[in-house]
Amino acid sequence: MELERIRPLVLRGTFHAYELAALVAAARYVVESAPAEVPAEAVDQLNRLLADYDQQLSNLGRPQPERHH
């Protein structure tokens, strides 16, 4: 895994597929069986993150539009 700071609050991560899979599995586990002491806001944030991940994952097989520089 590599992390790179792009801007103060923006990081870019490079992961092996198994590393990312482990992080996503852990997030799904927390969302599905979070104990009561986990704040609802944290669970909601993980839910949004997982929805974004699922959307990005579904886009991986699609051709990307050309970017003009």
C-alpha positions in Angstrom: 0.0 0.0 0.0 1.2 3.5 -0.8 -0.4 6.8 0.3 0.5 10.1 -1.2 -0.7 13.6 0.0 -2.1 15.5 -2.9 -3.5 18.4 -0.9 -3.9 18.9 2.9 -7.1 16.9 3.0 -6.8 14.8 -0.1 -4.8 11.6 -0.2 -4.2 9.2 -3.1 -3.9 5.5 -2.3 -2.4 2.7 -4.3 -3.5 -0.7 -3.1 -3.1 -4.3 -4.1 -6.5 -5.8 -4.8 -6.4 -8.0 -1.7 -5.5 -5.0 0.5 -8.4 -3.0 -0.7 -10.7 -6.0 -0.5 -9.7 -6.4 3.2 -10.5 -2.8 4.0 -13.9 -3.0 2.2 -14.8 -6.2 3.9 -14.0 -4.7 7.3 -16.1 -1.6 6.5 -19.0 -3.9 5.4 -18.7 -5.9 8.6 -18.9 -2.7 10.7 -21.9 -1.4 8.7 -23.8 -4.7 9.0 -23.0 -5.5 12.7 -21.8 -2.3 14.4 -22.1 -2.4 18.1 -24.2 0.2 19.8 -21.1 2.2 20.8 -20.2 3.0 17.2 -21.8 6.4 16.4 -24.6 6.4 13.8 -22.8 9.1 11.9 -19.7 6.8 11.5 -21.9 4.0 10.2 -23.7 6.4 7.8 -20.3 7.7 6.5 -19.1 4.1 5.9 -22.4 3.4 4.1 -21.8 6.3 1.8 -18.2 5.3 1.3 -19.2 1.8 0.4 -21.9 3.1 -2.1 -19.2 5.2 -3.8 -16.8 2.2 -3.9 -19.5 0.0 -5.4 -20.3 2.6 -8.0 -16.6 3.1 -8.9 -16.1 -0.7 -9.0 -19.0 -1.0 -11.5 -17.3 1.6 -13.7 -14.0 -0.2 -13.9 -15.1 -2.3 -16.8 -16.5 0.6 -18.8 -14.5 2.5 -21.3 -13.5 5.9 -20.0 -14.3 9.0 -22.0 -11.3 10.7 -23.6 -9.9 13.7 -21.7 -8.7 16.6 -23.7 -5.8 18.5 -22.2 
